[in-house]
Amino acid sequence: MKTKTTITTILGVAILFTGCVGDTIYNTDHPDHGMVILTTDWAQRTSGIALSADYTVQMGDYSAVVSGVTNTLDHLFTPGAYRLRVYNTPQQFSVTGNVATVSEAAPATGSTGRFLQPLPGWLFSCVADMEIEADTDYEFTAPMQQQVRQLTLLIEPVGNTRNKIQGIDGILSGVAGSLDLDTGTHADASNVALGFSRITTGSNAGKWAATVHLLGIVPGSPQVLTAEIRFMDGSPAAVPLVSDLSTELSAFNTDKMYPLTLDGQMVEIPTEAGFAITINDWYTRSGGSVVVN
């Protein structure tokens, strides 16, 4: 038995040695290419936002729409440098190449210029540069960055006409219409219409609120609220309101997962013709969304 076992063992070693001569041992079944296993991390998002049903993955000439958190990309990559671009395409958004664009809306009544949809979906993206080597499997986690932020403006009327207000219609300028996903550059300064509603219950009762979803603001372009205050029965006549929010919104493009609420008091200023309206200093409210009832 020992002899037979010994002979068999020696014979096996000889065959193994002979078979390995001139062969190369590879780590994968794709020795000339690399493979990517992609996991998307959606943790950094506003509370209550659902995960995107699907998203696009671009890498070199490869592009595919996938779903789920983890995917093995259905492509073998030639060794070299690549830019990985991952993004979803929510409602009222389009993405061409590396630029995401908000859909346009009809101009507000009596206004001109480019207007954006006030409540587009939640855009997320991740861009990373990768070096692919042959015969390698890469496990990469893409931290998805929220690119749309919620803004709520709260206006508290004071003065003799506060209970006669019928409606407030506004426009915010300097809003970004596009975003370069690769560089993070916000561009195409546009307008967004603000439809204010009166809050009837809770701690904010009596105030007027408008909520929008913004891709961002365009640095160097002023963010100005231009509004009209309308009164019941047209008496007094509608009064304009203009307030520059550039300072308050200067850091709007950072920390987009946190909703921003600006609260301002609207006061009456006597004039020879009657009165004008202005906003006292805006201040930032902590917490999440303001509920309008």
Phi and psi restraints in degrees (value plus and minus 20) as a CYANA .aco file:
   2 LYS   PHI     -85.0   -45.0
   2 LYS   PSI     -59.7   -19.7
   3 THR   PHI     -84.4   -44.4
   3 THR   PSI     -66.3   -26.3
   4 LYS   PHI     -81.4   -41.4
   4 LYS   PSI     -61.8   -21.8
   5 THR   PHI     -84.5   -44.5
   5 THR   PSI     -61.3   -21.3
   6 THR   PHI     -84.4   -44.4
   6 THR   PSI     -65.5   -25.5
   7 ILE   PHI     -82.3   -42.3
   7 ILE   PSI     -63.8   -23.8
   8 THR   PHI     -80.9   -40.9
   8 THR   PSI     -62.5   -22.5
   9 THR   PHI     -84.1   -44.1
   9 THR   PSI     -66.5   -26.5
  10 ILE   PHI     -83.0   -43.0
  10 ILE   PSI     -60.6   -20.6
  11 LEU   PHI     -82.9   -42.9
  11 LEU   PSI     -61.4   -21.4
  12 GLY   PHI     -83.3   -43.3
  12 GLY   PSI     -61.0   -21.0
  13 VAL   PHI     -84.5   -44.5
  13 VAL   PSI     -60.1   -20.1
  14 ALA   PHI     -82.8   -42.8
  14 ALA   PSI     -63.1   -23.1
  15 ILE   PHI     -85.1   -45.1
  15 ILE   PSI     -62.1   -22.1
  16 LEU   PHI     -83.3   -43.3
  16 LEU   PSI     -62.1   -22.1
  17 PHE   PHI     -84.6   -44.6
  17 PHE   PSI     -61.8   -21.8
  18 THR   PHI     -86.0   -46.0
  18 THR   PSI     -58.6   -18.6
  19 GLY   PHI     -90.8   -50.8
  19 GLY   PSI     -42.3    -2.3
  20 CYS   PHI    -109.6   -69.6
  20 CYS   PSI     -31.4     8.6
  21 VAL   PHI     -83.1   -43.1
  21 VAL   PSI     101.7   141.7
  22 GLY   PHI      64.9   104.9
  22 GLY   PSI     -25.3    14.7
  23 ASP   PHI    -111.1   -71.1
  23 ASP   PSI     132.4   172.4
  24 THR   PHI    -129.9   -89.9
  24 THR   PSI     115.5   155.5
  25 ILE   PHI    -110.2   -70.2
  25 ILE   PSI     104.6   144.6
  26 TYR   PHI    -127.7   -87.7
  26 TYR   PSI     136.2   176.2
  27 ASN   PHI    -105.3   -65.3
  27 ASN   PSI     -44.7    -4.7
  28 THR   PHI    -154.5  -114.5
  28 THR   PSI     156.7   196.7
  29 ASP   PHI    -111.7   -71.7
  29 ASP   PSI      -7.6    32.4
  30 HIS   PHI    -152.3  -112.3
  30 HIS   PSI      49.4    89.4
  31 PRO   PHI     -82.4   -42.4
  31 PRO   PSI     -43.0    -3.0
  32 ASP   PHI    -118.1   -78.1
  32 ASP   PSI     -20.0    20.0
  33 HIS   PHI    -158.7  -118.7
  33 HIS   PSI     151.2   191.2
  34 GLY   PHI    -133.8   -93.8
  34 GLY   PSI     134.4   174.4
  35 MET   PHI    -144.2  -104.2
  35 MET   PSI     125.7   165.7
  36 VAL   PHI    -138.6   -98.6
  36 VAL   PSI     108.0   148.0
  37 ILE   PHI    -128.0   -88.0
  37 ILE   PSI      90.7   130.7
  38 LEU   PHI    -124.4   -84.4
  38 LEU   PSI     109.4   149.4
  39 THR   PHI    -137.7   -97.7
  39 THR   PSI     111.0   151.0
  40 THR   PHI    -121.9   -81.9
  40 THR   PSI     113.9   153.9
  41 ASP   PHI    -130.1   -90.1
  41 ASP   PSI      92.5   132.5
  42 TRP   PHI    -124.3   -84.3
  42 TRP   PSI      -1.4    38.6
  43 ALA   PHI     -84.1   -44.1
  43 ALA   PSI     -55.0   -15.0
  44 GLN   PHI    -106.2   -66.2
  44 GLN   PSI      58.4    98.4
  45 ARG   PHI    -165.8  -125.8
  45 ARG   PSI     138.9   178.9
  46 THR   PHI     -80.1   -40.1
  46 THR   PSI     118.2   158.2
  47 SER   PHI     -76.1   -36.1
  47 SER   PSI     112.7   152.7
  48 GLY   PHI      77.5   117.5
  48 GLY   PSI     -33.4     6.6
  49 ILE   PHI     -98.8   -58.8
  49 ILE   PSI     106.7   146.7
  50 ALA   PHI     -97.2   -57.2
  50 ALA   PSI     134.0   174.0
  51 LEU   PHI     -84.9   -44.9
  51 LEU   PSI     125.0   165.0
  52 SER   PHI     -86.3   -46.3
  52 SER   PSI     119.5   159.5
  53 ALA   PHI     -85.7   -45.7
  53 ALA   PSI     -55.4   -15.4
  54 ASP   PHI    -171.9  -131.9
  54 ASP   PSI     150.8   190.8
  55 TYR   PHI    -178.3  -138.3
  55 TYR   PSI     142.9   182.9
  56 THR   PHI    -121.3   -81.3
  56 THR   PSI     119.0   159.0
  57 VAL   PHI    -139.0   -99.0
  57 VAL   PSI     104.4   144.4
  58 GLN   PHI    -141.9  -101.9
  58 GLN   PSI     116.6   156.6
  59 MET   PHI    -178.6  -138.6
  59 MET   PSI      84.7   124.7
  60 GLY   PHI      42.9    82.9
  60 GLY   PSI    -149.2  -109.2
  61 ASP   PHI    -103.5   -63.5
  61 ASP   PSI     -23.8    16.2
  62 TYR   PHI    -106.9   -66.9
  62 TYR   PSI     114.5   154.5
  63 SER   PHI    -169.6  -129.6
  63 SER   PSI     112.5   152.5
  64 ALA   PHI    -175.4  -135.4
  64 ALA   PSI     131.2   171.2
  65 VAL   PHI    -120.1   -80.1
  65 VAL   PSI     104.5   144.5
  66 VAL   PHI    -147.7  -107.7
  66 VAL   PSI     150.8   190.8
  67 SER   PHI    -156.6  -116.6
  67 SER   PSI     148.4   188.4
  68 GLY   PHI      64.2   104.2
  68 GLY   PSI     148.3   188.3
  69 VAL   PHI    -100.1   -60.1
  69 VAL   PSI     -60.5   -20.5
  70 THR   PHI    -141.0  -101.0
  70 THR   PSI     114.1   154.1
  71 ASN   PHI    -161.5  -121.5
  71 ASN   PSI     117.4   157.4
  72 THR   PHI    -108.0   -68.0
  72 THR   PSI      95.7   135.7
  73 LEU   PHI     -82.8   -42.8
  73 LEU   PSI     112.6   152.6
  74 ASP   PHI    -101.9   -61.9
  74 ASP   PSI      41.4    81.4
  75 HIS   PHI    -183.9  -143.9
  75 HIS   PSI     122.5   162.5
  76 LEU   PHI    -123.3   -83.3
  76 LEU   PSI     106.5   146.5
  77 PHE   PHI    -119.2   -79.2
  77 PHE   PSI     110.3   150.3
  78 THR   PHI     -84.8   -44.8
  78 THR   PSI     119.6   159.6
  79 PRO   PHI     -73.5   -33.5
  79 PRO   PSI     120.1   160.1
  80 GLY   PHI     132.6   172.6
  80 GLY   PSI    -194.7  -154.7
  81 ALA   PHI    -110.6   -70.6
  81 ALA   PSI     116.9   156.9
  82 TYR   PHI    -155.8  -115.8
  82 TYR   PSI     131.6   171.6
  83 ARG   PHI    -127.3   -87.3
  83 ARG   PSI      99.4   139.4
  84 LEU   PHI    -111.5   -71.5
  84 LEU   PSI     108.3   148.3
  85 ARG   PHI    -148.5  -108.5
  85 ARG   PSI     101.6   141.6
  86 VAL   PHI    -143.9  -103.9
  86 VAL   PSI     111.0   151.0
  87 TYR   PHI    -179.6  -139.6
  87 TYR   PSI     133.4   173.4
  88 ASN   PHI    -118.7   -78.7
  88 ASN   PSI     147.6   187.6
  89 THR   PHI    -146.6  -106.6
  89 THR   PSI      67.0   107.0
  90 PRO   PHI     -95.0   -55.0
  90 PRO   PSI     155.8   195.8
  91 GLN   PHI     -79.8   -39.8
  91 GLN   PSI     124.0   164.0
  92 GLN   PHI      42.8    82.8
  92 GLN   PSI      11.6    51.6
  93 PHE   PHI    -154.8  -114.8
  93 PHE   PSI     130.7   170.7
  94 SER   PHI    -154.4  -114.4
  94 SER   PSI     129.0   169.0
  95 VAL   PHI    -148.9  -108.9
  95 VAL   PSI     103.3   143.3
  96 THR   PHI    -143.5  -103.5
  96 THR   PSI      96.5   136.5
  97 GLY   PHI      43.7    83.7
  97 GLY   PSI    -136.8   -96.8
  98 ASN   PHI    -129.1   -89.1
  98 ASN   PSI      -7.6    32.4
  99 VAL   PHI    -135.8   -95.8
  99 VAL   PSI     104.4   144.4
 100 ALA   PHI    -119.6   -79.6
 100 ALA   PSI     116.8   156.8
 101 THR   PHI    -150.8  -110.8
 101 THR   PSI     115.5   155.5
 102 VAL   PHI    -100.9   -60.9
 102 VAL   PSI     120.8   160.8
 103 SER   PHI     -85.5   -45.5
 103 SER   PSI     129.0   169.0
 104 GLU   PHI    -101.8   -61.8
 104 GLU   PSI     138.0   178.0
 105 ALA   PHI    -144.8  -104.8
 105 ALA   PSI     141.3   181.3
 106 ALA   PHI     -83.9   -43.9
 106 ALA   PSI     122.1   162.1
 107 PRO   PHI     -78.9   -38.9
 107 PRO   PSI     128.9   168.9
 108 ALA   PHI     -82.4   -42.4
 108 ALA   PSI     133.1   173.1
 109 THR   PHI     -73.6   -33.6
 109 THR   PSI     106.8   146.8
 110 GLY   PHI      58.8    98.8
 110 GLY   PSI     -12.7    27.3
 111 SER   PHI    -135.8   -95.8
 111 SER   PSI     140.9   180.9
 112 THR   PHI    -147.3  -107.3
 112 THR   PSI     155.1   195.1
 113 GLY   PHI      79.1   119.1
 113 GLY   PSI     157.0   197.0
 114 ARG   PHI    -105.8   -65.8
 114 ARG   PSI     106.2   146.2
 115 PHE   PHI    -134.4   -94.4
 115 PHE   PSI     126.7   166.7
 116 LEU   PHI    -128.9   -88.9
 116 LEU   PSI     137.5   177.5
 117 GLN   PHI     -80.8   -40.8
 117 GLN   PSI     112.5   152.5
 118 PRO   PHI     -96.9   -56.9
 118 PRO   PSI     -42.1    -2.1
 119 LEU   PHI    -153.2  -113.2
 119 LEU   PSI      41.5    81.5
 120 PRO   PHI     -88.9   -48.9
 120 PRO   PSI     149.2   189.2
 121 GLY   PHI     -92.4   -52.4
 121 GLY   PSI    -196.5  -156.5
 122 TRP   PHI    -114.3   -74.3
 122 TRP   PSI      90.3   130.3
 123 LEU   PHI    -108.4   -68.4
 123 LEU   PSI     114.7   154.7
 124 PHE   PHI    -148.9  -108.9
 124 PHE   PSI     130.5   170.5
 125 SER   PHI    -176.1  -136.1
 125 SER   PSI     140.4   180.4
 126 CYS   PHI    -167.9  -127.9
 126 CYS   PSI     114.6   154.6
 127 VAL   PHI    -149.4  -109.4
 127 VAL   PSI     112.1   152.1
 128 ALA   PHI    -168.8  -128.8
 128 ALA   PSI     127.6   167.6
 129 ASP   PHI    -117.1   -77.1
 129 ASP   PSI     115.6   155.6
 130 MET   PHI    -151.4  -111.4
 130 MET   PSI     127.8   167.8
 131 GLU   PHI    -131.5   -91.5
 131 GLU   PSI      96.0   136.0
 132 ILE   PHI    -118.2   -78.2
 132 ILE   PSI     112.2   152.2
 133 GLU   PHI    -133.6   -93.6
 133 GLU   PSI     136.9   176.9
 134 ALA   PHI     -89.2   -49.2
 134 ALA   PSI     135.6   175.6
 135 ASP   PHI      37.9    77.9
 135 ASP   PSI      20.0    60.0
 136 THR   PHI    -160.3  -120.3
 136 THR   PSI     119.6   159.6
 137 ASP   PHI    -124.8   -84.8
 137 ASP   PSI     107.6   147.6
 138 TYR   PHI    -128.4   -88.4
 138 TYR   PSI     105.8   145.8
 139 GLU   PHI    -122.6   -82.6
 139 GLU   PSI      93.2   133.2
 140 PHE   PHI    -143.4  -103.4
 140 PHE   PSI     112.9   152.9
 141 THR   PHI    -124.5   -84.5
 141 THR   PSI     103.3   143.3
 142 ALA   PHI    -118.8   -78.8
 142 ALA   PSI      89.7   129.7
 143 PRO   PHI     -95.2   -55.2
 143 PRO   PSI      89.1   129.1
 144 MET   PHI     -96.3   -56.3
 144 MET   PSI     106.8   146.8
 145 GLN   PHI    -119.9   -79.9
 145 GLN   PSI     108.1   148.1
 146 GLN   PHI     -91.2   -51.2
 146 GLN   PSI     108.2   148.2
 147 GLN   PHI    -131.0   -91.0
 147 GLN   PSI     -18.6    21.4
 148 VAL   PHI    -142.6  -102.6
 148 VAL   PSI     115.5   155.5
 149 ARG   PHI    -143.5  -103.5
 149 ARG   PSI     123.0   163.0
 150 GLN   PHI    -105.5   -65.5
 150 GLN   PSI     113.8   153.8
 151 LEU   PHI    -143.5  -103.5
 151 LEU   PSI     110.2   150.2
 152 THR   PHI    -142.2  -102.2
 152 THR   PSI     108.9   148.9
 153 LEU   PHI    -125.6   -85.6
 153 LEU   PSI     107.8   147.8
 154 LEU   PHI    -132.0   -92.0
 154 LEU   PSI     107.5   147.5
 155 ILE   PHI    -139.3   -99.3
 155 ILE   PSI     105.9   145.9
 156 GLU   PHI    -128.3   -88.3
 156 GLU   PSI      87.2   127.2
 157 PRO   PHI     -95.1   -55.1
 157 PRO   PSI     119.3   159.3
 158 VAL   PHI    -151.6  -111.6
 158 VAL   PSI     141.0   181.0
 159 GLY   PHI      90.5   130.5
 159 GLY   PSI    -199.9  -159.9
 160 ASN   PHI     -88.1   -48.1
 160 ASN   PSI     -44.4    -4.4
 161 THR   PHI    -119.8   -79.8
 161 THR   PSI     -14.0    26.0
 162 ARG   PHI     -79.6   -39.6
 162 ARG   PSI     -53.2   -13.2
 163 ASN   PHI    -107.8   -67.8
 163 ASN   PSI     -21.3    18.7
 164 LYS   PHI    -122.2   -82.2
 164 LYS   PSI     -20.3    19.7
 165 ILE   PHI     -88.4   -48.4
 165 ILE   PSI     108.1   148.1
 166 GLN   PHI    -117.2   -77.2
 166 GLN   PSI     -52.3   -12.3
 167 GLY   PHI    -189.7  -149.7
 167 GLY   PSI     136.4   176.4
 168 ILE   PHI    -151.9  -111.9
 168 ILE   PSI     101.0   141.0
 169 ASP   PHI    -137.1   -97.1
 169 ASP   PSI     111.8   151.8
 170 GLY   PHI    -155.2  -115.2
 170 GLY   PSI     147.5   187.5
 171 ILE   PHI    -156.1  -116.1
 171 ILE   PSI     113.9   153.9
 172 LEU   PHI    -131.0   -91.0
 172 LEU   PSI     106.7   146.7
 173 SER   PHI    -118.8   -78.8
 173 SER   PSI     152.0   192.0
 174 GLY   PHI      54.0    94.0
 174 GLY   PSI       0.8    40.8
 175 VAL   PHI    -107.5   -67.5
 175 VAL   PSI     119.3   159.3
 176 ALA   PHI     -93.2   -53.2
 176 ALA   PSI     108.6   148.6
 177 GLY   PHI    -114.8   -74.8
 177 GLY   PSI     -35.3     4.7
 178 SER   PHI    -167.9  -127.9
 178 SER   PSI     139.8   179.8
 179 LEU   PHI    -160.0  -120.0
 179 LEU   PSI     108.3   148.3
 180 ASP   PHI    -100.4   -60.4
 180 ASP   PSI      90.3   130.3
 181 LEU   PHI     -84.8   -44.8
 181 LEU   PSI     -48.4    -8.4
 182 ASP   PHI     -95.4   -55.4
 182 ASP   PSI     -61.1   -21.1
 183 THR   PHI    -124.9   -84.9
 183 THR   PSI     -35.1     4.9
 184 GLY   PHI      56.4    96.4
 184 GLY   PSI      -1.6    38.4
 185 THR   PHI    -103.6   -63.6
 185 THR   PSI     104.2   144.2
 186 HIS   PHI    -112.9   -72.9
 186 HIS   PSI     112.1   152.1
 187 ALA   PHI    -164.2  -124.2
 187 ALA   PSI    -195.8  -155.8
 188 ASP   PHI      40.2    80.2
 188 ASP   PSI      45.4    85.4
 189 ALA   PHI     -75.9   -35.9
 189 ALA   PSI     106.8   146.8
 190 SER   PHI    -158.0  -118.0
 190 SER   PSI    -196.8  -156.8
 191 ASN   PHI    -135.7   -95.7
 191 ASN   PSI     137.5   177.5
 192 VAL   PHI    -156.9  -116.9
 192 VAL   PSI     115.5   155.5
 193 ALA   PHI    -100.6   -60.6
 193 ALA   PSI     121.7   161.7
 194 LEU   PHI    -136.8   -96.8
 194 LEU   PSI      95.2   135.2
 195 GLY   PHI    -120.0   -80.0
 195 GLY   PSI      84.1   124.1
 196 PHE   PHI    -101.1   -61.1
 196 PHE   PSI     122.3   162.3
 197 SER   PHI    -144.0  -104.0
 197 SER   PSI     125.4   165.4
 198 ARG   PHI    -100.9   -60.9
 198 ARG   PSI     112.5   152.5
 199 ILE   PHI    -105.4   -65.4
 199 ILE   PSI     109.7   149.7
 200 THR   PHI    -128.8   -88.8
 200 THR   PSI     -35.5     4.5
 201 THR   PHI    -155.6  -115.6
 201 THR   PSI     146.9   186.9
 202 GLY   PHI      62.4   102.4
 202 GLY   PSI    -191.7  -151.7
 203 SER   PHI     -87.6   -47.6
 203 SER   PSI     -38.2     1.8
 204 ASN   PHI    -122.3   -82.3
 204 ASN   PSI      -7.2    32.8
 205 ALA   PHI     -75.3   -35.3
 205 ALA   PSI     114.9   154.9
 206 GLY   PHI      76.2   116.2
 206 GLY   PSI     -35.6     4.4
 207 LYS   PHI    -108.0   -68.0
 207 LYS   PSI     145.0   185.0
 208 TRP   PHI    -136.1   -96.1
 208 TRP   PSI     115.6   155.6
 209 ALA   PHI    -150.1  -110.1
 209 ALA   PSI     124.9   164.9
 210 ALA   PHI    -157.0  -117.0
 210 ALA   PSI     111.7   151.7
 211 THR   PHI    -141.2  -101.2
 211 THR   PSI     113.6   153.6
 212 VAL   PHI    -155.5  -115.5
 212 VAL   PSI     140.4   180.4
 213 HIS   PHI    -128.7   -88.7
 213 HIS   PSI     100.6   140.6
 214 LEU   PHI    -137.0   -97.0
 214 LEU   PSI     116.8   156.8
 215 LEU   PHI     -85.4   -45.4
 215 LEU   PSI     -47.3    -7.3
 216 GLY   PHI     134.5   174.5
 216 GLY   PSI    -194.8  -154.8
 217 ILE   PHI    -135.4   -95.4
 217 ILE   PSI     137.6   177.6
 218 VAL   PHI    -115.9   -75.9
 218 VAL   PSI      91.9   131.9
 219 PRO   PHI     -77.7   -37.7
 219 PRO   PSI     118.0   158.0
 220 GLY   PHI      69.3   109.3
 220 GLY   PSI     -32.0     8.0
 221 SER   PHI    -127.9   -87.9
 221 SER   PSI     106.0   146.0
 222 PRO   PHI     -87.1   -47.1
 222 PRO   PSI     122.3   162.3
 223 GLN   PHI    -122.4   -82.4
 223 GLN   PSI      82.7   122.7
 224 VAL   PHI    -139.0   -99.0
 224 VAL   PSI     108.9   148.9
 225 LEU   PHI    -108.8   -68.8
 225 LEU   PSI      99.0   139.0
 226 THR   PHI    -137.0   -97.0
 226 THR   PSI      97.2   137.2
 227 ALA   PHI    -153.3  -113.3
 227 ALA   PSI     147.0   187.0
 228 GLU   PHI    -150.1  -110.1
 228 GLU   PSI     108.8   148.8
 229 ILE   PHI    -119.2   -79.2
 229 ILE   PSI      97.8   137.8
 230 ARG   PHI    -125.8   -85.8
 230 ARG   PSI     122.2   162.2
 231 PHE   PHI    -135.6   -95.6
 231 PHE   PSI     136.1   176.1
 232 MET   PHI     -79.7   -39.7
 232 MET   PSI     117.4   157.4
 233 ASP   PHI      41.3    81.3
 233 ASP   PSI      -4.0    36.0
 234 GLY   PHI      46.9    86.9
 234 GLY   PSI       0.1    40.1
 235 SER   PHI    -154.6  -114.6
 235 SER   PSI      95.6   135.6
 236 PRO   PHI     -91.4   -51.4
 236 PRO   PSI     155.4   195.4
 237 ALA   PHI     -86.8   -46.8
 237 ALA   PSI     137.8   177.8
 238 ALA   PHI     -74.6   -34.6
 238 ALA   PSI     121.4   161.4
 239 VAL   PHI    -139.5   -99.5
 239 VAL   PSI     113.5   153.5
 240 PRO   PHI     -98.5   -58.5
 240 PRO   PSI     135.6   175.6
 241 LEU   PHI    -156.7  -116.7
 241 LEU   PSI     108.2   148.2
 242 VAL   PHI    -149.6  -109.6
 242 VAL   PSI     107.9   147.9
 243 SER   PHI    -163.3  -123.3
 243 SER   PSI     107.1   147.1
 244 ASP   PHI    -106.0   -66.0
 244 ASP   PSI      99.7   139.7
 245 LEU   PHI    -127.1   -87.1
 245 LEU   PSI      -5.3    34.7
 246 SER   PHI     -78.9   -38.9
 246 SER   PSI     -61.6   -21.6
 247 THR   PHI     -87.8   -47.8
 247 THR   PSI     -65.8   -25.8
 248 GLU   PHI     -84.5   -44.5
 248 GLU   PSI     -47.8    -7.8
 249 LEU   PHI    -124.2   -84.2
 249 LEU   PSI      -9.9    30.1
 250 SER   PHI     -81.9   -41.9
 250 SER   PSI     -49.8    -9.8
 251 ALA   PHI    -126.4   -86.4
 251 ALA   PSI       1.0    41.0
 252 PHE   PHI     -82.8   -42.8
 252 PHE   PSI     -49.6    -9.6
 253 ASN   PHI     -97.3   -57.3
 253 ASN   PSI     -21.5    18.5
 254 THR   PHI    -127.9   -87.9
 254 THR   PSI     135.7   175.7
 255 ASP   PHI      32.8    72.8
 255 ASP   PSI      30.4    70.4
 256 LYS   PHI     -88.3   -48.3
 256 LYS   PSI     -35.5     4.5
 257 MET   PHI     -94.1   -54.1
 257 MET   PSI     -30.5     9.5
 258 TYR   PHI    -123.6   -83.6
 258 TYR   PSI      95.5   135.5
 259 PRO   PHI     -79.5   -39.5
 259 PRO   PSI     126.4   166.4
 260 LEU   PHI    -135.4   -95.4
 260 LEU   PSI     109.0   149.0
 261 THR   PHI    -141.4  -101.4
 261 THR   PSI     105.9   145.9
 262 LEU   PHI    -130.3   -90.3
 262 LEU   PSI     110.9   150.9
 263 ASP   PHI    -137.7   -97.7
 263 ASP   PSI     106.2   146.2
 264 GLY   PHI    -156.2  -116.2
 264 GLY   PSI     128.4   168.4
 265 GLN   PHI    -118.1   -78.1
 265 GLN   PSI     107.4   147.4
 266 MET   PHI    -116.6   -76.6
 266 MET   PSI      97.8   137.8
 267 VAL   PHI    -137.1   -97.1
 267 VAL   PSI     136.7   176.7
 268 GLU   PHI    -116.7   -76.7
 268 GLU   PSI     115.7   155.7
 269 ILE   PHI    -138.5   -98.5
 269 ILE   PSI      97.9   137.9
 270 PRO   PHI     -81.7   -41.7
 270 PRO   PSI     118.6   158.6
 271 THR   PHI    -154.1  -114.1
 271 THR   PSI     152.7   192.7
 272 GLU   PHI     -83.0   -43.0
 272 GLU   PSI     -51.5   -11.5
 273 ALA   PHI    -108.1   -68.1
 273 ALA   PSI     -25.1    14.9
 274 GLY   PHI     124.0   164.0
 274 GLY   PSI    -114.8   -74.8
 275 PHE   PHI    -178.5  -138.5
 275 PHE   PSI     136.5   176.5
 276 ALA   PHI    -136.0   -96.0
 276 ALA   PSI     147.2   187.2
 277 ILE   PHI    -145.0  -105.0
 277 ILE   PSI     118.2   158.2
 278 THR   PHI    -161.7  -121.7
 278 THR   PSI     148.1   188.1
 279 ILE   PHI    -127.6   -87.6
 279 ILE   PSI     106.3   146.3
 280 ASN   PHI     -86.3   -46.3
 280 ASN   PSI     155.2   195.2
 281 ASP   PHI     -69.2   -29.2
 281 ASP   PSI     113.7   153.7
 282 TRP   PHI     -98.6   -58.6
 282 TRP   PSI     125.4   165.4
 283 TYR   PHI    -154.4  -114.4
 283 TYR   PSI     134.6   174.6
 284 THR   PHI    -106.4   -66.4
 284 THR   PSI     111.0   151.0
 285 ARG   PHI    -114.4   -74.4
 285 ARG   PSI     121.0   161.0
 286 SER   PHI    -106.3   -66.3
 286 SER   PSI     143.3   183.3
 287 GLY   PHI      80.7   120.7
 287 GLY   PSI    -193.2  -153.2
 288 GLY   PHI    -113.7   -73.7
 288 GLY   PSI    -161.0  -121.0
 289 SER   PHI     -91.5   -51.5
 289 SER   PSI     132.6   172.6
 290 VAL   PHI    -116.2   -76.2
 290 VAL   PSI     107.2   147.2
 291 VAL   PHI    -108.3   -68.3
 291 VAL   PSI     107.5   147.5
 292 VAL   PHI    -123.2   -83.2
 292 VAL   PSI     103.0   143.0
